Amino acid sequence: MNRTIVVTALLTASLAYAHALSPISDRAQVPAPLLHATGQINAMWNRVGLPTDKGVAAPVISVAIAPNSTAPAVRIDSNASYGHLLQKGPWPAGVISWQWRLDTALSKANLQEKAGDDAALKVCVSFAHHDASVPWGERLLLRIARSTSALDLPAATICYIWDNRYPIGTTGANPYTKRVRYMVLQTNTSALNEWTTQRRNLSDDFLKLFGDEAQVVPPVSAIAVGADTDNTQEQALGWVNNLRWETPATY
């Protein structure tokens, strides 16, 4: 694969998590909730997708009530699409929890192959990882990708995945770039059409997935909630609600 293709792949894998940091003291110590008190998506969460020249639509993200539920939640309907709700930090790495539900699953996705690099539902957390900790070759590609896009692409992102193929607990690197690494938390055989709760210690997960590059956990720079079905051209329907954050001092 030549350098141009590699840089394009890096942009595709990381663009949704591009961010600009402000000092932690200038921001809230925890992210704003997904839903405002009015029942609408909180204005702190921005809709992001791929550049228009990629020709890939963003998922339809709305607020609705899931079947057999009573409370509104974020509904993510992805049809051969790619996109997220994104909130920028920074915040101290703490414990994150959320509820999610998958009603329509993928069948062709494969997290370990470029052609199948899709997820029916995912929550991704980016970190202000120092470039100096990134291996030289990847650091060079990251710098080229940043220069090409004029965006501050993150050097470390963890994506928590609702997957169709691999068992719960599977971890690995995105097939396009090691700057994005994943952890499977649910599968198609575990809890379709049911609400499940996840709770993750971000410091522990960063050291597990990026501990080969750093032993000190950096601040969280952004968080994204969304879906990715553009490679397999499949459709997925999922829900996310009650995303909460505990600062290091409270867990």
N, C-alpha and C positions, 0 to 999 in steps of 0.2 A: 504494500500500500504506500503510495507516495505521500509527501508531506502535505500537499494540498488537501488530499482526501482525509488524512488524519486530523488536520486542523478543522475541517468542516464537520467531521464526526464529533470532535470535542465540543464545538459550538452547539451542535444539536443536542448533545447529552447534558450540557451545562447551562445553556442559555436561560432556561426558565428560572434559574437560581441566581442570576446576576444581581449584584447589589452594590450599594454604596453605604459605607459605614459612617455612623456618627458616634461620638463618645458615649459609652454606657451611661454616664451621668446625665446626658441629654435626653435619654429615652426612658420609658417605663421599664421596670425590672422584669416584667413578664409581657408576653404578647397579648394584644387585644383578643377577645373571644371571636369566634367565627361569626356569630350572629349578634346583632345589636338588640337592645331592649325592644326595639320596634318590630323585631321579627325578620328584619332584612339582613343581608350580608353586611358585616361591619365595614365601614369605609376604609379602615386600616388595611384591609385585604384587597389587593389589586389582582385583576385578571391578567394573566400573561400566557403567551403561546409562542410559537415559532414565528420568525419573520414572514411577512406575506409572500416573499419570493420563494418560500419553501412549498407553497401550495397546500399546506396542511391546516385544516380548520381546527379551532379550539373546541373542547367539549362544551356542551350546553350545561352551564352551572346555574342552579336556581335554588330557591327555598321552597320546600314542600313537606308534606307529611307522608312518611313511608307507610306501606300497607301494614295494617294491624298495629300502628303506632298512634300516639296522641300528640307528640311534640313536633314542632317543625325542625327540619334538619337541612343541611346542604346536600342537594341532589346533584350528582355528577353523571351525566349521560354522554358517553364517549363513543363516537361512531367514526372509525378510521381517523381519529383526531389526537391532538396532543395539547395539553394546557393545564394550568394550575391557578389556584388562588395563592397569592404570595404576600407575605408580610415581612418587612425588613426589620432587622434588629439594630444594634446588638443587644443581647441579653446574656447574663451568666448562664453557663450550661447547668441545667438542673434536671428535674424529672418531668417528662411530658406524658400526659395521658389523653386518651380520646376514645370515643365510641365510633364504630363503623359497621357497615352492613353492605354485603354484595348480593344483588338480586340476579344480575345477568353476568355470567363469568366468561372469561376467554378460554379457548381450547388450543390455540396454536402458539401462544407466546412461549418463549424460551429465554430466560434471563441470561443464559450463557452464550447466546448466539446473536450476532448483529441483526440478522433478518427477523429474529423473534423477540427483540428487546422491547417488550411491551408490558404494561401492568394495568390490570383492570381498576385498581385503586391503590393509591400510595400516599404516604406522608413523608416528606423529605426535609431534612434539617441540614443547613450549610453552616460551616464553621470558618472563623477568621484564622485559618491555618496559614502559618508562615511559609512563603515561597522557598525560603532557604532549606526547609525540611523536605521539600519535594525532590525526588531524584532528578539529576541534571537533564536527561532527555525529555522527561515529562514537563519539567519546568520551562524548557525552551518552547515546547509546543503550546503550553499554557500562555506564555508571553505573546507568542504569535497570534493565538486565538483572541487574546485581549486586544491586541493592536488592530486586528482585522475587524472586530466587532465594536471597538471603542467602549467595551463594557468591562467591569471589574468581575470577571468570572471567578467563582470561588475555587480554592485549591482543595477543598475537602467537603463532600456532601454525603450524607447517609440517607438512603431511601428505605423506608419500611414498606414492605410490599404485601399485597394480597395476591398470591400467585396461583397458577393453575397446574404447575408441574412439580415443583420441588417441595420437600417436606418443611414443616415449621422448624425454624432455627437455621436454615440454610443461609450462608453468607457468601459473598464474593464481590468481585469488581465488575462494574459495567463493562460489557465487551468492547465499547468504544474508548473508554478512558478510565484509568484507575483513580481519577479525581472524584468519581462517583462510585460508591460502594453500597451494597444492598444487604438487607436482612429480611427473610421471609417470616411474617408473623401469622399469616392465615393462608389456607389453601381452599380449593374448590370443594374438597371433601370434608372440611371441618365445620362450616357454619353458614352455608348459603341461606339467604332470606332471614337471617337472625342478627340482632344487634350483639356485638361483642365489644369488650373493653380491653384496651391495650394500655400498658404503663411501662415506660422505658426510662432508665437512668442514662442520660445522654453522655455523661462523663465516662461511664463504664463502656458504653457502646463505641464511643470515639476511640478509646484505648484498645478495644478489641479489634476494630476495623482499621484504624490508622496508627496503631501503636508501633508499627514498623517504621514510622516516620517521626513520631513525636511522643514524648512521655508526659507533657504538660497539656492539659485540655484548654483550647482557646475558647473565647466567647462564641456564642451562636450568632451568626450574621443574618440568617433568614430562615423562614419556615414556609413550606409549600404543601398544599393539599390538592390532589388532582388525579388524572388518569392519562394513560398513554397507550393508544391502540392504532397508531399510524402505520407501523411496520407490518402487522398482521392483517390490517384492514378489517378488524372485527369490531363488534359492538359490546360495550359493557355498561352496566348501570349499577352505581353504588351510592352510598350515603355516608356522610361524616357529621358528627355532632359532639358537643361538649368537650372541645379541645381545651385542656387545662395545663397549667405550668406551675411547678413548684420550684422556687429558687433554692440554691444550695443551702441556705440558712434554715429552710423550713421542712426539708425532707429527712 
